[in-house]
């Protein structure tokens, strides 16, 4: 598992970090220069101490001391500048990796079929795109900086120490090498606790997001305490996994600091002994002690590096779970245009013996049920097809299959004679537009909600025409800023009927060959419904509308009545109107004042 995570992290690095190698290369150079300057300062300090020691008892001060002091200050200022530059050069790629990977993951999520998205909760997806990618940014910026620091300082410092005294160098490094042993045993625990913590954070974010999205339901039901109880266990799981990580860190980091202190004590005792026997100078001991101080921090940071590395491996694995789901695409090779058996060449949309089963997504091998069974019909161009039936009969499922929100079986749904599985889903949805009963609006202006998803220039006159056709233009103009009014999250400032009509206007603003409406007139009054039906009758496209309203069904050329996922009856309103559950007496009549 750990090896697989490491391979995934290497693959991620090749994809996102490798193209930024010039930044890392110049950062490498700047960091090397910084460390060389850092290591040169103790040599100058050694020269100062030795000069002062040699001048002890003499009345004169070596004139070189002033020059050395100025040189030390100059190197210190230069070190500040180059160190800042090295951090800019290494940290910027980390931010770039974060932005690019987050954009790619988000784009991939938008292209996943609904079956795949149902495997993840909204909060868990947010956690993966925010927290997990943030962990990768930390590793490829600060973590990589610490790795380079460790490599540079270890190589440079040990080589300098060896030139001063080999025995003292070995004696100092011996306790520090125990850090590697400690890290070897701490790594598996840190990886496991990191994984538990990130998964628990995803589950908690999921619960919190649910609460915010459905806050009106929670408040209306007086269920605040109940919801707190539901999130308490997830919150405790985050706390417990975090505390395990904290325990490991607090056990490892102080121990590493202790080993560094043992190294410094070795310098004082062993180095002092060597100085007494004139095998080392006082300046050598000072330089040695400064070198050990420089070396102790990167070696102490080994634990920090390991922690960041384990979190990055866990993060890239969790992102890989999203990447492993294939995005929507044409599932069949290009198929020739052949009209399905039993349909005429004039049919724009044909359905043949369509069966569809919802699997229990939480347990794919568990029980399933048929939602649709043996559905067959044709839709000629410019025709209006009504779909009726009781709740749970399969109306919405059928409409979602027509636009591939769920994938049907091959050879069951055809658009202009081609299996829709051979078509790109985005092109299919540009041909077949759908508006659902549950309206989804964005926290933006009215105009931007209408323009949403349109990739062609749209004039203000076009927007006003679509709003007028949807019978909402007057109400928009009465809003405080008209079309520039912010409607709030999910259109909270609009009524249910206004939301539905705004969604219809958004649909009218596009040019579809087939318009699919899922009970979109359920929240409008009867008089508005009459006008909207007349608007739909004038549209030059084919229309499929699922509805319980008799007035809507009466305006259709053909009606299909579904029951338990099967077609119970098919015909015109006069033939099967009595089977739709609505009587003709309920059809709203247009008042004389309403106009045409």
HELIX and SHEET records of a PDB file:
HELIX    1   1 UNK A    2  UNK A   12  1                                  11    
HELIX    2   2 UNK A   13  UNK A   17  3                                   5    
HELIX    3   3 UNK A   18  UNK A   20  5                                   3    
HELIX    4   4 UNK A   21  UNK A   54  1                                  34    
HELIX    5   5 UNK A   64  UNK A  110  1                                  47    
HELIX    6   6 UNK A  114  UNK A  117  1                                   4    
HELIX    7   7 UNK A  122  UNK A  127  1                                   6    
HELIX    8   8 UNK A  128  UNK A  132  3                                   5    
HELIX    9   9 UNK A  133  UNK A  138  1                                   6    
HELIX   10  10 UNK A  139  UNK A  143  3                                   5    
HELIX   11  11 UNK A  144  UNK A  164  1                                  21    
HELIX   12  12 UNK A  166  UNK A  213  1                                  48    
HELIX   13  13 UNK A  215  UNK A  220  1                                   6    
HELIX   14  14 UNK A  224  UNK A  276  1                                  53    
HELIX   15  15 UNK A  282  UNK A  300  1                                  19    
HELIX   16  16 UNK A  302  UNK A  323  1                                  22    
HELIX   17  17 UNK A  395  UNK A  402  1                                   8    
HELIX   18  18 UNK A  420  UNK A  422  5                                   3    
HELIX   19  19 UNK A  425  UNK A  431  1                                   7    
HELIX   20  20 UNK A  446  UNK A  451  1                                   6    
HELIX   21  21 UNK A  460  UNK A  469  1                                  10    
HELIX   22  22 UNK A  473  UNK A  477  1                                   5    
HELIX   23  23 UNK A  482  UNK A  484  5                                   3    
HELIX   24  24 UNK A  489  UNK A  491  5                                   3    
HELIX   25  25 UNK A  496  UNK A  508  1                                  13    
HELIX   26  26 UNK A  526  UNK A  538  1                                  13    
HELIX   27  27 UNK A  550  UNK A  554  1                                   5    
HELIX   28  28 UNK A  573  UNK A  576  1                                   4    
HELIX   29  29 UNK A  577  UNK A  579  5                                   3    
HELIX   30  30 UNK A  584  UNK A  586  5                                   3    
HELIX   31  31 UNK A  592  UNK A  594  5                                   3    
SHEET    1   A 4 UNK A 368  UNK A 380  0                                        
SHEET    2   A 4 UNK A 347  UNK A 359 -1                                        
SHEET    3   A 4 UNK A 413  UNK A 415 -1                                        
SHEET    4   A 4 UNK A 418  UNK A 419 -1                                        
SHEET    1   B 6 UNK A 432  UNK A 435  0                                        
SHEET    2   B 6 UNK A 514  UNK A 518  1                                        
SHEET    3   B 6 UNK A 542  UNK A 546  1                                        
SHEET    4   B 6 UNK A 384  UNK A 389  1                                        
SHEET    5   B 6 UNK A 558  UNK A 563  1                                        
SHEET    6   B 6 UNK A 566  UNK A 571 -1                                        
END                                                                             
